[in-house]
């Protein structure tokens, strides 16, 4: 039916993130070189984004909450690409605005150096901006590469890792977590695994729920409808890691099977990194499925990351992505593709494969979709139990809990804040 190209221009910019003075929101009156007031005594917090836009959705509401509740704290949204700055500004505007600042990291020539992917190289950008980032009291990040700041001599700021998903894959549970002063957990599942494996201590782990749910609730109405009929919608969401993904083995066959039938609509929205930075040759395999009435392709547009499709779909078809947990915010049928003859039973990295049938690539995928819908009730208990274990949702919003945990780090550092204020003000002045 349609195709969303993640490299196409986004909506019009609402400000120029590189021009807004740190600690002041972009907008009327903001200009490069404008005088910067000394930071307030509450401290300075950097929400740092050095990867794709999907990661911003896991912490931006905490930034907004912190800036609204603690006007004495300077909160900056800092990114390595203008696209991310634009996306953040549109998101904050959609949330009703907030007294946050925006900063686009330089230098421009380094931002332009990109390898296989759509974002500037992470480690060189961190190294080039280590001195600037050292002027903050807390650095909050949704990805683990930022731990390298410790190796680059950045010792003062507290580092907070928010996670950017709540899946089961073992990759995120790794030694770099030990370099963070505080690590968020969406629920007991993440908390217990991190502490059991010695990656964090209970004191350095804050269970805050899932701030992305707050964002979706605040911004979303009824999910958009990519199809003009009432056929059941299947979401195919393969992972990017070739060791886990079903895409290299059977992805094209799955699209072909859905193209040849008329009972289901299919949304193909893989993990944003599967085709991130792909050249035209890599996209040729999708050409036969463009313009088909019952197939919608989205390789990384906003709807692929903001739960639009997980909310709209009637059945989840995937392998290792954490998006299955977002899909199960409403309990619905799941079907999993084991493309690697995995010995998965009883393994916590494959807990989500207990939410529905697990099939091999050679299967009749349409018959398996029928069976997964028919037998969904048999998997409801597993879905319920794992969802509750994954997300600790309370009466207090997850964003407020996250903001409170970050503010707690500022209180711990209170005696040194006034001493560092003048130096930080110099470091954070725009060039």
Secondary structure, DSSP 4 states (H G I P E B T S, - for coil): -EEE-TTS--SPPSS-TTTSPTTS-SSTT--TT---PPPPTT-EEEEEE-S-GGGGGGTHHHHHHHHHH-TTSEEEEEESSHHHHHHHHHHHHHTT--S-EEEE-S-HHHHT---SSSS--HHHHHHHTHHHHTT-SEEEESSGGGGGGGTTT--SSEEEE--S-----GGGSSGGGGG-SEEEESSHHHHHHHHHTTSS-GGGEEE---HHHHHHHHH--SPP--SSS--EEEEEE--S-TTT-SIIIIIHHHHHHHHT-SSEEEEE---TTTSTT--HHHHGGGGGGTT-TTEEEESS-GGGTSSHHHHH-SEEEESS-THHHHHTTS--EEEEEE-S----TT-GGGGGGGSSEEEETTS-HHHHHHHHHHTGGGGHHHHHHHHHHH----SS-HHHHHHHHHHHHHHHTHHHHHHHHHHHHHHTS--
